[in-house]
């Protein structure tokens, strides 16, 4: 049996020539209809659209780009730390919502705080001639993107600001948010406060640690006494749980914990419950958690708004694509203190 008569054989894709032949028009007329140009009669447009539907024809957007000469591929590249993290996933969703309304597809990828993977993924995006980039990054210098900027590709950074490159960014006030966490704990009587931070190579970690240390000193406290820096290991949550146990075994253990990332908050929460200390040691985290209001005690957090971050980043990118040439700006998205109980436990 020939492959052409096998129902399982893939059916060849219809071409623009097939559409033109079925509609009884020229290829240029089909192209004008696909690109929604005005110089086509209603009758001719209807014939072409019927042929497109009959053949299930899908236009080659890359070829359309060459014909139009506007270099638009109707795609953007989105690079995030990990789409498995709820924070990144919410940004991804928000960017998609804005992009879909603009008829644009989103190529999304995770770089897992790996600088080499970041560069390779950005290179993959640019080779596909995406119209713009929305990036979270780990590299300490973003000068490698200068060529893309010079070639007209708009770039918007999210969560972490650009270094060595003029570009738009949508971030939070990381240092200021950490200061608010310390202020909240101090206001509830705490003097021995532990800080658990993430990867020390990440700019957000650095800024949150700076805010914590500044506010501790402002309150007359030693910021280094119970500080635990995160690591770049694949399972930092295990290290954090062990660190909580170690600190709680001290003669003068901390009476409150500040965790600077959502997965660190979960690890601290597990350790406190395992040690039966969840109602005796205060806990406040940066980033909200799913079901944080259902545990006992419910978890107090300084919540970011990843949906707003993603929406603003996408809107900024499309504004650039629409011709906005105003100076680059950094948009600060406010955080919200959500009081639920764990951060309000007073020292014994």
N, C-alpha and C positions, 0 to 999 in steps of 0.2 A: 504493500500500500504506500502510495507516495505521501510525502509530508504535507502536500497541499490539500489532501483529502482527509487528513487526520484532524478531528475536531479539537485535539489537544495542542495542535501546532499554533504558535503565536501568529496572530494576524498582522500583516504589515501595516505600519502607521500610514494613514492618509497624508498626502502631501498637498501643498498649496496648488500644485498642478491638477491633482485629482479634484479638488474643490472647484477650480476654474472650469474644468471640463464638464463636471456635472451641472454647474450653474449656467454653462454656456456663455461665460464671460472671460475676459483676459485676466492674467495673473495680477496685473497692477490694480485692477478693480477689487479683487479679493484682498489684496494688501491694504487698500484704502479702507475697506470695511473692517478688517481686523484692527487697524490702528485708529478706528473711529474718526476718520476724516470726513469733512462735511461735503466734499464735492462728489457725492454719489447719490443718485436718485433713490427715492423710497422703494420703488419697484425693484431696482437692481440690488439694493441692500437686502431686501426680503429674499430674493433668489439665492444670494450668496449665503445668507444665514440658514436657509433651509438646507442647502448643500453641506454646510459645516455640521449641522445637527445630524444629517443622514449619515455622514462619514465619520462622525465622532472625531472631527479634526481638532488637534491641539496645536496652536501656533508655536513655532520655534521662537521664543523670546530673544534668544541670542542673535538669530538672524534678523529679527525685527530691529534690534539695536543697531546693527550695521546699516540697515536701510534708512532708519530715522536719523542716524548720526548724532543722537543725543547721549549716547553711552549709557543710557538707563537700562538696567537689567531687572528692575523691580524686585531686587533682593537686598537684604542687609545681613551683615554678620554680627552675631551676638556671642561674646565670649564671657563666661562666668566661671567662678571658682569651682562650683559643682552643682549641677542641676538637681542632684540628690538632696541638697540642703534646702529646706523650705524657704529660706530667705532668697536664695538664687532662683528657686522655682517661681516665686511670686514676682520677681523682676521679669523673668522670662515671659510669664503670662501677660503681664502688663504691656511689655514691648510688643507682643503678638497682637494684642487688642488694638493698639494704635496702628500697627503695620497693616493688619487685615483691612481696616477701614480705608487705608490708602492703596489697596490692591497690591501690597508688597509681601513677599515671602521672607521668613526669618530663618537663616541658618544658625542654629545654636550649638555650642560645644562647651565642654568643661575642660579646664586646664589643671585642676587639682594642685594648685600652687607649685607648678613645675614650670620654670622659666623656659626651658627648651620646648616643652609642649606648647606653651603660650605662643612662642615665635612661629612654630610650625603651623599652628592653627590659624594665626593671623595671615601667614603666607598662603595657606589653603583658601582662605576667604578672598584675598586680593587676587589670586590667580583666577578665581571665578568672577572677577570684576564686579563684586558687590558694590552697590551704590554708596554704602556708608558702613561705619563700624561703631558698635557700642561695646565697650571693653571694660572688664575688670582684669587687673594684671598683677603679676608678681615681680616682674623685672624692675630693677631699681632705676633704670634710665630708659625713657621711651623715645629717645632720639632715632631709633631704628625705624620709627613710623614717619619721620620727616618727609621722606620721598613720597609717601602716599598723600600726605597733606599737600605737598607741592603739586601733585598731579590732580588735586581737586577732590580727594575723597574726604568727606566730613567725618570726624571722629568725636565721639562723646564718651567720656570715662564715667563709670558708675562705681560707687562704694569707695574706691581708692583714687586719689587725684593723680594727674599726670606729672611726671618729673622730666625735665629736659625737653619739653614739647608744649607749645601753646595749643590748648584744646579746651573745649567745654567739658564740664564735669558736674555730676549730681551726687552729692555726698551728704553725710551728717556731720555735726560738730562732735567728733569723737572725744576730744579732750574735755569739752564742756559737758558731755553726757556722763563721762566717768566722774567728773567733779560732782555732778548732781547725785550720783550713787553714794559717794562718800558723805556728802552733806546730809543725805537722808538717814544713813546709818548713824552718823554722829548725833543727829537730832534725836535719835531714839536711844541715846546713852552709850553708844559703843566707842571704845577706845582701842581695842585690839581687833583690827580689821585685816583679814587676809585678802589678797588679790590674786586671782588666777587668770593669767593672760594666755593668748594663743601664740601662733608662730612669730618669733621675735623679728623675722625678716619682713613682715607685712606692715605696711604703713599704718593701717588701722590699729594694729596691736601697739605700735610705738606711741601713737597719739593717745590711745586709751590709758596706757601705762603712765604717760606724762601727766594726763589730767588727774589720775589717781594720786600720783606722788605729789603733785602741786597742792591738791586739796588736803591731803594728809598733813603736809608740812604747815599749811595755813591753819590747820586745826591743832598744831603742836604735837603731832603724832609721827612715829617713825614709819615711813612707807615701806622700808626694806625688811622689817622684822618678820613678816609672814608672807612676803611676796613669792609667788611661784610662777616662773616663766614657762610658757608652753614649749613644745618641741616640734620638730618636723617629722616625728615618727608617724607611722601609719595608724597607730592606735593611741593617740594622746589621751583619750578618755580613760584608759586603764592607768596611765601614769598619774592622772589627776586624782582618781579615786584613792590611789596609794598615798598621794601627797596629803589629801584630806585626813586620812587615818593617821599619818605621821604627825601632822600639826595638832590633831586632837589629843594625841598622847603626851603633849608637852605639859610641863607643870603649870604654865600659864597659857593655855590654848587660846586661839582667837575666839571671840564671841560672835563674829559676823564674817560672812564671806561675800566678796564681790567677784562674779565671774563675767568675763568680758565677751563671751560668745555663747550662742544657744547650746551647742553640743557640750561645752564646758559646764554650763548650768545643769544640764541633765546628769552629767557625771557627778557633780557635787551633790545633787539631790539624791542620787542613788547611795552615795557614801554616807550622807547624813541619816538616811532612813535605815541603812544597814547597821549603823552605830547607835540607833535609837536617839539621835540628837536633833531630829528635824524640828522639834518643838522647843529646843533650847538654844540653837544657834541660828542667828538670822542669815538669810540668803537673799541677795538681790542680783539679778542677771541683766545683761545687756542683750537685747533681742528677745522677742516673745517666743513662747513655746506652745505647740499644740497640746491641749488638755491641761495647761498650766493652772487653770482655775478649778480643776477637778481633784488634784492631789490635796493631801492634808499635811501641813497647811498649804494653801494655794500660793503660787510663786509670784512674788513682786518682781516686776521687770521695768526696765527702761526700753520701751518698744520702738523699733524703727518702723518705717512705713515703706516696705519694699515695693508695694503697688504704686505708690506715689513716685518713688525713685525711678522705677521702670517707665512709668507714663511720661514723666518730665524729660527723661533722657530721650525717649523716642520722639516726643514732640520737638525737642531741640534739634535732633538729627534731621527730621523732615523740614524744619524751618530752614536749616542750612541747605538742604537739597532744593528748596523752593527759592533760594537766592539770597537768604539773609546773610549779610556780610558784616554785621555788627561785631564789636570786639568779643573775644572769647570770655565766657563767664563761668563762675562756679556757683551752682545753686545749692543752698543749704536746706535740707529737709529736716524739720524739727522732729525730735523724739518725744515720746509721751511716757510719763511715769504712771504705771498702772499698779495701784496699791491693792494687794490681795491678802497679805497676812504674813508671809515668810520674812519680808523685809522690815516688819514692824515689831518683831520679837525683841524684847529688851534683855540686856545681859543679866544673868543670874548673879 
